[in-house]
Amino acid sequence: MSAPVIPLLKQASFDPGTAVAIGQAFDMIIENLHARGQPLLVQEAIAQRVIEIARTGETDPTIISQRVLTTLGISRT
């Protein structure tokens, strides 16, 4: 799981499976955006959005990542 997600997960309560899905979704988004070189602030904003979606009950990392990418105006192919 990537570093920007970990502090945010400590502020929330998720079962282990959902926490894994959050980490996978975040990594999928970062890979899709090629954003590893982006400022930490950008990665934190993405992590926050992933967690917001997970709080709605969504646990599929592909769906979570697609929803975040759509929010950013990026269509994942």
PyMOL Python script that loads the backbone (N, CA, C, O; Angstrom):
from pymol import cmd

cmd.read_pdbstr("""\
ATOM      1  N   MET A   1       0.845  -1.176   0.000  1.00  0.00           N
ATOM      2  CA  MET A   1       0.000   0.000   0.000  1.00  0.00           C
ATOM      3  C   MET A   1       0.886   1.233   0.000  1.00  0.00           C
ATOM      4  O   MET A   1       1.909   1.271   0.684  1.00  0.00           O
ATOM      5  N   SER A   2       0.503   2.216  -0.749  1.00  0.00           N
ATOM      6  CA  SER A   2       1.317   3.417  -0.905  1.00  0.00           C
ATOM      7  C   SER A   2       1.215   4.323   0.310  1.00  0.00           C
ATOM      8  O   SER A   2       0.194   4.357   0.996  1.00  0.00           O
ATOM      9  N   ALA A   3       2.267   5.039   0.559  1.00  0.00           N
ATOM     10  CA  ALA A   3       2.401   5.874   1.751  1.00  0.00           C
ATOM     11  C   ALA A   3       1.292   6.908   1.947  1.00  0.00           C
ATOM     12  O   ALA A   3       0.866   7.084   3.089  1.00  0.00           O
ATOM     13  N   PRO A   4       0.789   7.610   0.916  1.00  0.00           N
ATOM     14  CA  PRO A   4      -0.234   8.626   1.164  1.00  0.00           C
ATOM     15  C   PRO A   4      -1.546   8.068   1.721  1.00  0.00           C
ATOM     16  O   PRO A   4      -2.319   8.799   2.341  1.00  0.00           O
ATOM     17  N   VAL A   5      -1.795   6.782   1.502  1.00  0.00           N
ATOM     18  CA  VAL A   5      -3.054   6.192   1.960  1.00  0.00           C
ATOM     19  C   VAL A   5      -2.988   5.838   3.444  1.00  0.00           C
ATOM     20  O   VAL A   5      -3.991   5.949   4.149  1.00  0.00           O
ATOM     21  N   ILE A   6      -1.846   5.423   3.914  1.00  0.00           N
ATOM     22  CA  ILE A   6      -1.724   4.878   5.259  1.00  0.00           C
ATOM     23  C   ILE A   6      -2.181   5.845   6.356  1.00  0.00           C
ATOM     24  O   ILE A   6      -2.967   5.432   7.209  1.00  0.00           O
ATOM     25  N   PRO A   7      -1.736   7.107   6.385  1.00  0.00           N
ATOM     26  CA  PRO A   7      -2.210   8.000   7.450  1.00  0.00           C
ATOM     27  C   PRO A   7      -3.720   8.230   7.392  1.00  0.00           C
ATOM     28  O   PRO A   7      -4.365   8.378   8.430  1.00  0.00           O
ATOM     29  N   LEU A   8      -4.275   8.260   6.206  1.00  0.00           N
ATOM     30  CA  LEU A   8      -5.712   8.480   6.070  1.00  0.00           C
ATOM     31  C   LEU A   8      -6.503   7.274   6.555  1.00  0.00           C
ATOM     32  O   LEU A   8      -7.590   7.428   7.112  1.00  0.00           O
ATOM     33  N   LEU A   9      -5.970   6.079   6.349  1.00  0.00           N
ATOM     34  CA  LEU A   9      -6.640   4.876   6.830  1.00  0.00           C
ATOM     35  C   LEU A   9      -6.681   4.832   8.350  1.00  0.00           C
ATOM     36  O   LEU A   9      -7.616   4.282   8.931  1.00  0.00           O
ATOM     37  N   LYS A  10      -5.688   5.400   8.988  1.00  0.00           N
ATOM     38  CA  LYS A  10      -5.648   5.417  10.451  1.00  0.00           C
ATOM     39  C   LYS A  10      -6.750   6.298  11.024  1.00  0.00           C
ATOM     40  O   LYS A  10      -7.121   6.151  12.189  1.00  0.00           O
ATOM     41  N   GLN A  11      -7.273   7.212  10.213  1.00  0.00           N
ATOM     42  CA  GLN A  11      -8.336   8.106  10.660  1.00  0.00           C
ATOM     43  C   GLN A  11      -9.713   7.510  10.413  1.00  0.00           C
ATOM     44  O   GLN A  11     -10.716   8.080  10.842  1.00  0.00           O
ATOM     45  N   ALA A  12      -9.778   6.378   9.733  1.00  0.00           N
ATOM     46  CA  ALA A  12     -11.048   5.757   9.382  1.00  0.00           C
ATOM     47  C   ALA A  12     -11.078   4.336   9.935  1.00  0.00           C
ATOM     48  O   ALA A  12     -10.077   3.834  10.447  1.00  0.00           O
ATOM     49  N   SER A  13     -12.215   3.709   9.827  1.00  0.00           N
ATOM     50  CA  SER A  13     -12.353   2.344  10.305  1.00  0.00           C
ATOM     51  C   SER A  13     -12.845   1.468   9.161  1.00  0.00           C
ATOM     52  O   SER A  13     -13.995   1.573   8.734  1.00  0.00           O
ATOM     53  N   PHE A  14     -11.961   0.602   8.669  1.00  0.00           N
ATOM     54  CA  PHE A  14     -12.298  -0.307   7.586  1.00  0.00           C
ATOM     55  C   PHE A  14     -11.874  -1.713   7.959  1.00  0.00           C
ATOM     56  O   PHE A  14     -10.882  -1.907   8.662  1.00  0.00           O
ATOM     57  N   ASP A  15     -12.629  -2.693   7.486  1.00  0.00           N
ATOM     58  CA  ASP A  15     -12.209  -4.069   7.693  1.00  0.00           C
ATOM     59  C   ASP A  15     -10.972  -4.331   6.833  1.00  0.00           C
ATOM     60  O   ASP A  15     -10.709  -3.584   5.891  1.00  0.00           O
ATOM     61  N   PRO A  16     -10.211  -5.379   7.143  1.00  0.00           N
ATOM     62  CA  PRO A  16      -8.963  -5.629   6.410  1.00  0.00           C
ATOM     63  C   PRO A  16      -9.138  -5.766   4.897  1.00  0.00           C
ATOM     64  O   PRO A  16      -8.291  -5.298   4.136  1.00  0.00           O
ATOM     65  N   GLY A  17     -10.220  -6.398   4.454  1.00  0.00           N
ATOM     66  CA  GLY A  17     -10.449  -6.555   3.018  1.00  0.00           C
ATOM     67  C   GLY A  17     -10.666  -5.229   2.317  1.00  0.00           C
ATOM     68  O   GLY A  17     -10.167  -5.011   1.213  1.00  0.00           O
ATOM     69  N   THR A  18     -11.412  -4.345   2.962  1.00  0.00           N
ATOM     70  CA  THR A  18     -11.652  -3.020   2.383  1.00  0.00           C
ATOM     71  C   THR A  18     -10.365  -2.204   2.371  1.00  0.00           C
ATOM     72  O   THR A  18     -10.106  -1.472   1.416  1.00  0.00           O
ATOM     73  N   ALA A  19      -9.564  -2.321   3.414  1.00  0.00           N
ATOM     74  CA  ALA A  19      -8.290  -1.602   3.451  1.00  0.00           C
ATOM     75  C   ALA A  19      -7.384  -2.047   2.310  1.00  0.00           C
ATOM     76  O   ALA A  19      -6.706  -1.223   1.697  1.00  0.00           O
ATOM     77  N   VAL A  20      -7.371  -3.336   2.024  1.00  0.00           N
ATOM     78  CA  VAL A  20      -6.578  -3.849   0.899  1.00  0.00           C
ATOM     79  C   VAL A  20      -7.122  -3.291  -0.410  1.00  0.00           C
ATOM     80  O   VAL A  20      -6.350  -2.876  -1.274  1.00  0.00           O
ATOM     81  N   ALA A  21      -8.448  -3.278  -0.565  1.00  0.00           N
ATOM     82  CA  ALA A  21      -9.067  -2.749  -1.783  1.00  0.00           C
ATOM     83  C   ALA A  21      -8.729  -1.278  -1.973  1.00  0.00           C
ATOM     84  O   ALA A  21      -8.491  -0.837  -3.098  1.00  0.00           O
ATOM     85  N   ILE A  22      -8.704  -0.515  -0.884  1.00  0.00           N
ATOM     86  CA  ILE A  22      -8.352   0.901  -0.956  1.00  0.00           C
ATOM     87  C   ILE A  22      -6.923   1.054  -1.470  1.00  0.00           C
ATOM     88  O   ILE A  22      -6.664   1.874  -2.351  1.00  0.00           O
ATOM     89  N   GLY A  23      -6.013   0.281  -0.933  1.00  0.00           N
ATOM     90  CA  GLY A  23      -4.629   0.342  -1.377  1.00  0.00           C
ATOM     91  C   GLY A  23      -4.479  -0.056  -2.836  1.00  0.00           C
ATOM     92  O   GLY A  23      -3.719   0.566  -3.578  1.00  0.00           O
ATOM     93  N   GLN A  24      -5.203  -1.095  -3.251  1.00  0.00           N
ATOM     94  CA  GLN A  24      -5.136  -1.531  -4.644  1.00  0.00           C
ATOM     95  C   GLN A  24      -5.702  -0.467  -5.573  1.00  0.00           C
ATOM     96  O   GLN A  24      -5.121  -0.181  -6.620  1.00  0.00           O
ATOM     97  N   ALA A  25      -6.830   0.118  -5.195  1.00  0.00           N
ATOM     98  CA  ALA A  25      -7.442   1.156  -6.029  1.00  0.00           C
ATOM     99  C   ALA A  25      -6.502   2.347  -6.167  1.00  0.00           C
ATOM    100  O   ALA A  25      -6.313   2.870  -7.265  1.00  0.00           O
ATOM    101  N   PHE A  26      -5.911   2.775  -5.051  1.00  0.00           N
ATOM    102  CA  PHE A  26      -4.977   3.896  -5.092  1.00  0.00           C
ATOM    103  C   PHE A  26      -3.820   3.592  -6.038  1.00  0.00           C
ATOM    104  O   PHE A  26      -3.460   4.421  -6.874  1.00  0.00           O
ATOM    105  N   ASP A  27      -3.245   2.413  -5.903  1.00  0.00           N
ATOM    106  CA  ASP A  27      -2.115   2.042  -6.760  1.00  0.00           C
ATOM    107  C   ASP A  27      -2.520   1.993  -8.230  1.00  0.00           C
ATOM    108  O   ASP A  27      -1.739   2.383  -9.098  1.00  0.00           O
ATOM    109  N   MET A  28      -3.740   1.515  -8.521  1.00  0.00           N
ATOM    110  CA  MET A  28      -4.231   1.473  -9.902  1.00  0.00           C
ATOM    111  C   MET A  28      -4.340   2.882 -10.474  1.00  0.00           C
ATOM    112  O   MET A  28      -3.976   3.125 -11.625  1.00  0.00           O
ATOM    113  N   ILE A  29      -4.842   3.801  -9.666  1.00  0.00           N
ATOM    114  CA  ILE A  29      -5.009   5.189 -10.119  1.00  0.00           C
ATOM    115  C   ILE A  29      -3.652   5.824 -10.383  1.00  0.00           C
ATOM    116  O   ILE A  29      -3.439   6.441 -11.427  1.00  0.00           O
ATOM    117  N   ILE A  30      -2.741   5.670  -9.437  1.00  0.00           N
ATOM    118  CA  ILE A  30      -1.412   6.257  -9.586  1.00  0.00           C
ATOM    119  C   ILE A  30      -0.725   5.694 -10.831  1.00  0.00           C
ATOM    120  O   ILE A  30      -0.085   6.431 -11.580  1.00  0.00           O
ATOM    121  N   GLU A  31      -0.864   4.385 -11.044  1.00  0.00           N
ATOM    122  CA  GLU A  31      -0.270   3.772 -12.241  1.00  0.00           C
ATOM    123  C   GLU A  31      -0.911   4.337 -13.504  1.00  0.00           C
ATOM    124  O   GLU A  31      -0.221   4.636 -14.478  1.00  0.00           O
ATOM    125  N   ASN A  32      -2.231   4.480 -13.479  1.00  0.00           N
ATOM    126  CA  ASN A  32      -2.934   5.004 -14.645  1.00  0.00           C
ATOM    127  C   ASN A  32      -2.539   6.445 -14.935  1.00  0.00           C
ATOM    128  O   ASN A  32      -2.451   6.843 -16.096  1.00  0.00           O
ATOM    129  N   LEU A  33      -2.302   7.217 -13.902  1.00  0.00           N
ATOM    130  CA  LEU A  33      -1.936   8.624 -14.071  1.00  0.00           C
ATOM    131  C   LEU A  33      -0.440   8.825 -14.241  1.00  0.00           C
ATOM    132  O   LEU A  33       0.010   9.923 -14.568  1.00  0.00           O
ATOM    133  N   HIS A  34       0.321   7.781 -14.025  1.00  0.00           N
ATOM    134  CA  HIS A  34       1.779   7.900 -14.024  1.00  0.00           C
ATOM    135  C   HIS A  34       2.190   9.015 -13.072  1.00  0.00           C
ATOM    136  O   HIS A  34       3.049   9.840 -13.383  1.00  0.00           O
ATOM    137  N   ALA A  35       1.555   9.018 -11.905  1.00  0.00           N
ATOM    138  CA  ALA A  35       1.666  10.147 -10.987  1.00  0.00           C
ATOM    139  C   ALA A  35       2.698   9.956  -9.883  1.00  0.00           C
ATOM    140  O   ALA A  35       2.727  10.750  -8.943  1.00  0.00           O
ATOM    141  N   ARG A  36       3.525   8.957  -9.959  1.00  0.00           N
ATOM    142  CA  ARG A  36       4.499   8.744  -8.882  1.00  0.00           C
ATOM    143  C   ARG A  36       5.354   9.988  -8.658  1.00  0.00           C
ATOM    144  O   ARG A  36       5.783  10.249  -7.534  1.00  0.00           O
ATOM    145  N   GLY A  37       5.603  10.747  -9.705  1.00  0.00           N
ATOM    146  CA  GLY A  37       6.418  11.939  -9.573  1.00  0.00           C
ATOM    147  C   GLY A  37       5.632  13.166  -9.144  1.00  0.00           C
ATOM    148  O   GLY A  37       6.205  14.243  -8.978  1.00  0.00           O
ATOM    149  N   GLN A  38       4.331  13.015  -8.964  1.00  0.00           N
ATOM    150  CA  GLN A  38       3.495  14.139  -8.575  1.00  0.00           C
ATOM    151  C   GLN A  38       3.757  14.513  -7.124  1.00  0.00           C
ATOM    152  O   GLN A  38       4.196  13.676  -6.334  1.00  0.00           O
ATOM    153  N   PRO A  39       3.495  15.750  -6.774  1.00  0.00           N
ATOM    154  CA  PRO A  39       3.673  16.169  -5.390  1.00  0.00           C
ATOM    155  C   PRO A  39       2.821  15.316  -4.444  1.00  0.00           C
ATOM    156  O   PRO A  39       1.773  14.798  -4.827  1.00  0.00           O
ATOM    157  N   LEU A  40       3.283  15.186  -3.233  1.00  0.00           N
ATOM    158  CA  LEU A  40       2.578  14.410  -2.227  1.00  0.00           C
ATOM    159  C   LEU A  40       1.147  14.922  -2.045  1.00  0.00           C
ATOM    160  O   LEU A  40       0.239  14.133  -1.784  1.00  0.00           O
ATOM    161  N   LEU A  41       0.945  16.206  -2.179  1.00  0.00           N
ATOM    162  CA  LEU A  41      -0.387  16.789  -2.026  1.00  0.00           C
ATOM    163  C   LEU A  41      -1.370  16.200  -3.033  1.00  0.00           C
ATOM    164  O   LEU A  41      -2.520  15.932  -2.686  1.00  0.00           O
ATOM    165  N   VAL A  42      -0.936  15.996  -4.270  1.00  0.00           N
ATOM    166  CA  VAL A  42      -1.795  15.404  -5.303  1.00  0.00           C
ATOM    167  C   VAL A  42      -2.132  13.963  -4.927  1.00  0.00           C
ATOM    168  O   VAL A  42      -3.285  13.543  -5.026  1.00  0.00           O
ATOM    169  N   GLN A  43      -1.130  13.214  -4.497  1.00  0.00           N
ATOM    170  CA  GLN A  43      -1.357  11.829  -4.116  1.00  0.00           C
ATOM    171  C   GLN A  43      -2.280  11.737  -2.901  1.00  0.00           C
ATOM    172  O   GLN A  43      -3.115  10.836  -2.826  1.00  0.00           O
ATOM    173  N   GLU A  44      -2.137  12.650  -1.963  1.00  0.00           N
ATOM    174  CA  GLU A  44      -3.012  12.671  -0.793  1.00  0.00           C
ATOM    175  C   GLU A  44      -4.451  12.982  -1.183  1.00  0.00           C
ATOM    176  O   GLU A  44      -5.381  12.398  -0.627  1.00  0.00           O
ATOM    177  N   ALA A  45      -4.643  13.890  -2.129  1.00  0.00           N
ATOM    178  CA  ALA A  45      -5.988  14.220  -2.593  1.00  0.00           C
ATOM    179  C   ALA A  45      -6.639  12.997  -3.252  1.00  0.00           C
ATOM    180  O   ALA A  45      -7.824  12.730  -3.052  1.00  0.00           O
ATOM    181  N   ILE A  46      -5.858  12.272  -4.027  1.00  0.00           N
ATOM    182  CA  ILE A  46      -6.369  11.052  -4.657  1.00  0.00           C
ATOM    183  C   ILE A  46      -6.716  10.028  -3.582  1.00  0.00           C
ATOM    184  O   ILE A  46      -7.772   9.400  -3.642  1.00  0.00           O
ATOM    185  N   ALA A  47      -5.835   9.857  -2.603  1.00  0.00           N
ATOM    186  CA  ALA A  47      -6.089   8.902  -1.519  1.00  0.00           C
ATOM    187  C   ALA A  47      -7.360   9.268  -0.764  1.00  0.00           C
ATOM    188  O   ALA A  47      -8.151   8.389  -0.421  1.00  0.00           O
ATOM    189  N   GLN A  48      -7.562  10.546  -0.504  1.00  0.00           N
ATOM    190  CA  GLN A  48      -8.761  10.990   0.201  1.00  0.00           C
ATOM    191  C   GLN A  48     -10.017  10.642  -0.583  1.00  0.00           C
ATOM    192  O   GLN A  48     -11.007  10.195  -0.003  1.00  0.00           O
ATOM    193  N   ARG A  49      -9.985  10.840  -1.881  1.00  0.00           N
ATOM    194  CA  ARG A  49     -11.160  10.522  -2.717  1.00  0.00           C
ATOM    195  C   ARG A  49     -11.418   9.022  -2.722  1.00  0.00           C
ATOM    196  O   ARG A  49     -12.573   8.599  -2.673  1.00  0.00           O
ATOM    197  N   VAL A  50     -10.367   8.211  -2.781  1.00  0.00           N
ATOM    198  CA  VAL A  50     -10.524   6.756  -2.731  1.00  0.00           C
ATOM    199  C   VAL A  50     -11.227   6.358  -1.433  1.00  0.00           C
ATOM    200  O   VAL A  50     -12.151   5.545  -1.445  1.00  0.00           O
ATOM    201  N   ILE A  51     -10.790   6.928  -0.330  1.00  0.00           N
ATOM    202  CA  ILE A  51     -11.391   6.602   0.965  1.00  0.00           C
ATOM    203  C   ILE A  51     -12.837   7.075   1.041  1.00  0.00           C
ATOM    204  O   ILE A  51     -13.682   6.380   1.606  1.00  0.00           O
ATOM    205  N   GLU A  52     -13.132   8.230   0.489  1.00  0.00           N
ATOM    206  CA  GLU A  52     -14.526   8.712   0.467  1.00  0.00           C
ATOM    207  C   GLU A  52     -15.426   7.725  -0.260  1.00  0.00           C
ATOM    208  O   GLU A  52     -16.536   7.445   0.191  1.00  0.00           O
ATOM    209  N   ILE A  53     -14.959   7.206  -1.368  1.00  0.00           N
ATOM    210  CA  ILE A  53     -15.755   6.240  -2.126  1.00  0.00           C
ATOM    211  C   ILE A  53     -15.894   4.938  -1.340  1.00  0.00           C
ATOM    212  O   ILE A  53     -16.974   4.348  -1.308  1.00  0.00           O
ATOM    213  N   ALA A  54     -14.817   4.488  -0.711  1.00  0.00           N
ATOM    214  CA  ALA A  54     -14.877   3.259   0.084  1.00  0.00           C
ATOM    215  C   ALA A  54     -15.863   3.405   1.243  1.00  0.00           C
ATOM    216  O   ALA A  54     -16.508   2.432   1.634  1.00  0.00           O
ATOM    217  N   ARG A  55     -15.982   4.591   1.784  1.00  0.00           N
ATOM    218  CA  ARG A  55     -16.935   4.823   2.880  1.00  0.00           C
ATOM    219  C   ARG A  55     -18.385   4.646   2.433  1.00  0.00           C
ATOM    220  O   ARG A  55     -19.266   4.436   3.266  1.00  0.00           O
ATOM    221  N   THR A  56     -18.638   4.729   1.138  1.00  0.00           N
ATOM    222  CA  THR A  56     -19.994   4.508   0.636  1.00  0.00           C
ATOM    223  C   THR A  56     -20.333   3.026   0.578  1.00  0.00           C
ATOM    224  O   THR A  56     -21.474   2.650   0.309  1.00  0.00           O
ATOM    225  N   GLY A  57     -19.321   2.178   0.837  1.00  0.00           N
ATOM    226  CA  GLY A  57     -19.543   0.742   0.817  1.00  0.00           C
ATOM    227  C   GLY A  57     -18.934   0.042  -0.377  1.00  0.00           C
ATOM    228  O   GLY A  57     -18.960  -1.187  -0.452  1.00  0.00           O
ATOM    229  N   GLU A  58     -18.386   0.797  -1.311  1.00  0.00           N
ATOM    230  CA  GLU A  58     -17.763   0.187  -2.497  1.00  0.00           C
ATOM    231  C   GLU A  58     -16.444  -0.445  -2.092  1.00  0.00           C
ATOM    232  O   GLU A  58     -15.620   0.199  -1.442  1.00  0.00           O
ATOM    233  N   THR A  59     -16.235  -1.717  -2.474  1.00  0.00           N
ATOM    234  CA  THR A  59     -15.004  -2.417  -2.116  1.00  0.00           C
ATOM    235  C   THR A  59     -14.266  -2.984  -3.325  1.00  0.00           C
ATOM    236  O   THR A  59     -13.225  -3.621  -3.164  1.00  0.00           O
ATOM    237  N   ASP A  60     -14.779  -2.767  -4.513  1.00  0.00           N
ATOM    238  CA  ASP A  60     -14.105  -3.265  -5.714  1.00  0.00           C
ATOM    239  C   ASP A  60     -13.072  -2.225  -6.152  1.00  0.00           C
ATOM    240  O   ASP A  60     -13.439  -1.113  -6.530  1.00  0.00           O
ATOM    241  N   PRO A  61     -11.768  -2.581  -6.103  1.00  0.00           N
ATOM    242  CA  PRO A  61     -10.746  -1.588  -6.430  1.00  0.00           C
ATOM    243  C   PRO A  61     -10.857  -1.041  -7.849  1.00  0.00           C
ATOM    244  O   PRO A  61     -10.518   0.116  -8.095  1.00  0.00           O
ATOM    245  N   THR A  62     -11.326  -1.858  -8.776  1.00  0.00           N
ATOM    246  CA  THR A  62     -11.478  -1.386 -10.158  1.00  0.00           C
ATOM    247  C   THR A  62     -12.563  -0.321 -10.245  1.00  0.00           C
ATOM    248  O   THR A  62     -12.390   0.695 -10.918  1.00  0.00           O
ATOM    249  N   ILE A  63     -13.665  -0.553  -9.573  1.00  0.00           N
ATOM    250  CA  ILE A  63     -14.764   0.425  -9.581  1.00  0.00           C
ATOM    251  C   ILE A  63     -14.341   1.700  -8.855  1.00  0.00           C
ATOM    252  O   ILE A  63     -14.612   2.807  -9.319  1.00  0.00           O
ATOM    253  N   ILE A  64     -13.678   1.536  -7.721  1.00  0.00           N
ATOM    254  CA  ILE A  64     -13.209   2.725  -6.985  1.00  0.00           C
ATOM    255  C   ILE A  64     -12.271   3.545  -7.856  1.00  0.00           C
ATOM    256  O   ILE A  64     -12.420   4.763  -7.960  1.00  0.00           O
ATOM    257  N   SER A  65     -11.306   2.881  -8.482  1.00  0.00           N
ATOM    258  CA  SER A  65     -10.345   3.627  -9.300  1.00  0.00           C
ATOM    259  C   SER A  65     -11.038   4.297 -10.482  1.00  0.00           C
ATOM    260  O   SER A  65     -10.708   5.430 -10.831  1.00  0.00           O
ATOM    261  N   GLN A  66     -11.989   3.610 -11.098  1.00  0.00           N
ATOM    262  CA  GLN A  66     -12.713   4.202 -12.225  1.00  0.00           C
ATOM    263  C   GLN A  66     -13.486   5.439 -11.794  1.00  0.00           C
ATOM    264  O   GLN A  66     -13.504   6.446 -12.501  1.00  0.00           O
ATOM    265  N   ARG A  67     -14.122   5.360 -10.637  1.00  0.00           N
ATOM    266  CA  ARG A  67     -14.887   6.511 -10.146  1.00  0.00           C
ATOM    267  C   ARG A  67     -13.980   7.710  -9.867  1.00  0.00           C
ATOM    268  O   ARG A  67     -14.338   8.849 -10.167  1.00  0.00           O
ATOM    269  N   VAL A  68     -12.809   7.449  -9.295  1.00  0.00           N
ATOM    270  CA  VAL A  68     -11.868   8.548  -9.034  1.00  0.00           C
ATOM    271  C   VAL A  68     -11.374   9.139 -10.345  1.00  0.00           C
ATOM    272  O   VAL A  68     -11.337  10.359 -10.506  1.00  0.00           O
ATOM    273  N   LEU A  69     -10.998   8.284 -11.274  1.00  0.00           N
ATOM    274  CA  LEU A  69     -10.508   8.771 -12.571  1.00  0.00           C
ATOM    275  C   LEU A  69     -11.595   9.571 -13.297  1.00  0.00           C
ATOM    276  O   LEU A  69     -11.301  10.587 -13.928  1.00  0.00           O
ATOM    277  N   THR A  70     -12.836   9.118 -13.209  1.00  0.00           N
ATOM    278  CA  THR A  70     -13.944   9.847 -13.823  1.00  0.00           C
ATOM    279  C   THR A  70     -14.107  11.215 -13.169  1.00  0.00           C
ATOM    280  O   THR A  70     -14.348  12.212 -13.850  1.00  0.00           O
ATOM    281  N   THR A  71     -13.976  11.257 -11.848  1.00  0.00           N
ATOM    282  CA  THR A  71     -14.036  12.528 -11.128  1.00  0.00           C
ATOM    283  C   THR A  71     -12.965  13.491 -11.607  1.00  0.00           C
ATOM    284  O   THR A  71     -13.178  14.702 -11.666  1.00  0.00           O
ATOM    285  N   LEU A  72     -11.802  12.930 -11.951  1.00  0.00           N
ATOM    286  CA  LEU A  72     -10.696  13.753 -12.446  1.00  0.00           C
ATOM    287  C   LEU A  72     -10.821  14.091 -13.928  1.00  0.00           C
ATOM    288  O   LEU A  72      -9.978  14.793 -14.487  1.00  0.00           O
ATOM    289  N   GLY A  73     -11.883  13.582 -14.562  1.00  0.00           N
ATOM    290  CA  GLY A  73     -12.094  13.842 -15.978  1.00  0.00           C
ATOM    291  C   GLY A  73     -11.253  12.967 -16.882  1.00  0.00           C
ATOM    292  O   GLY A  73     -10.973  13.322 -18.028  1.00  0.00           O
ATOM    293  N   ILE A  74     -10.847  11.804 -16.349  1.00  0.00           N
ATOM    294  CA  ILE A  74     -10.000  10.882 -17.109  1.00  0.00           C
ATOM    295  C   ILE A  74     -10.766   9.583 -17.296  1.00  0.00           C
ATOM    296  O   ILE A  74     -11.245   8.977 -16.337  1.00  0.00           O
ATOM    297  N   SER A  75     -10.870   9.176 -18.532  1.00  0.00           N
ATOM    298  CA  SER A  75     -11.537   7.911 -18.840  1.00  0.00           C
ATOM    299  C   SER A  75     -10.496   6.819 -18.881  1.00  0.00           C
ATOM    300  O   SER A  75      -9.529   6.908 -19.638  1.00  0.00           O
ATOM    301  N   ARG A  76     -10.676   5.804 -18.088  1.00  0.00           N
ATOM    302  CA  ARG A  76      -9.726   4.688 -18.042  1.00  0.00           C
ATOM    303  C   ARG A  76     -10.060   3.697 -19.131  1.00  0.00           C
ATOM    304  O   ARG A  76     -11.213   3.292 -19.274  1.00  0.00           O
ATOM    305  N   THR A  77      -9.056   3.301 -19.903  1.00  0.00           N
ATOM    306  CA  THR A  77      -9.282   2.342 -20.976  1.00  0.00           C
ATOM    307  C   THR A  77      -8.730   0.997 -20.638  1.00  0.00           C
ATOM    308  O   THR A  77      -8.836   0.067 -21.437  1.00  0.00           O
TER     309      THR A  77
END
""", "prot")
cmd.dss("prot")
cmd.show_as("cartoon", "prot")
cmd.util.cbc("prot")
cmd.orient("prot")
